[in-house]
Amino acid sequence: MNNNEKKALLSFLTIYVGSALLLIGILLSVYYKNEVQSLEASCTMELKNASMQIKNDILNAHMHHKNFVPKKLEKNNINYAIFDKDKSPIYSYLQEEKLVEFNEDFYGKDKYHFYMESLNEKDIPIKYIVTQTTQGVQSKENLKIYIIIAFFLSAVFVGFIAFFLARILLKPVREKVVQLDNFIKDSAHELNTPISVLMTSVSMLKKGKNSEKMLKYILSSSKQISQIYNDIHFSAFSSIDESHIENFNLASLVNESVEYFNDISITKNIKINSDVERCLVKMDKTKAQKIVNNLISNSIKYSNPNSIVNVSVKNSVLSVQDFGIGISKKDQEEIFKRYKRGVNNEGGFGIGLDIVKRICKDYNLKLSLESKIDEGSTFKIDFSKLNC
């Protein structure tokens, strides 16, 4: 993974994880506030019930002319105290009694919650009943811990999902980058051969050696460079939807291509045979030329030296046959994809057959391939749908 990919991955993870955690944080914050309100309401209810129980016990004792005897409540988490009208304690087993405030009904302070119940009976010296508990604060602290744990686990989960998604999203980009890198390398390699031959031929021509042969090599190399440039230009800059429809004889076009590539095939001593019959078609002539040229060029590249290539047009079917290295069954499924190559040590850089397939698909032409390893390949295209 290069630096640009790492930066892209880091940016994606930062934005994705950051936004996801922000949303989770907001949701957990809202949940926490609602739970705190629920806990405080529950705490208030418990303290109020405890205060009412104490108040009833005081009133019952007064009605039966008995002294109220304070005792601990059944719930161990609730303490209480009773005060007279002067706010002096009559009985108390509160923790932190100094935190008691007589001007509020329910409040929280430090780690305690307090509830104040007033008793307005003239004959009873008890004026205030204060209940106290730590349960609410403890529940609140536990809730904070749960929220933190939930946020941490969510962060880990979101981070894992984000990384997994990023790898999935970057995979095709990475493949494209690798393909383009290979394309550039293969293009340089593909251009290197005809350029080297061209420079060598020019040098030999200057010395006056084998002028006729050197001129053939110069012509062959120039045509190879032209073919490579045309393929790259068409693949990169031409839209498959742009067409100039016209009527023409496919046989004449094939003969022109055969004549053109005979000058290229000379470097491998390959002879191109043509057997064509008149076939009038209606389509973009430039695209038809691309189909024929790329099939012939492909056959030359993957043919063995000192072999032949047969090109024919019979019953509106274009056939290009070579006796070269052949294509395996597995590679036959991939060979028409862009930047896919049959054998890495052979020529080409994987756009010729892609162009052929794109044009055939655009015109709904049937494209077929028959091939065997070490025996050769035959490409066929049926132009009968375009006859005019």
Disulfide bonds with the S-S distance in Angstrom:
none
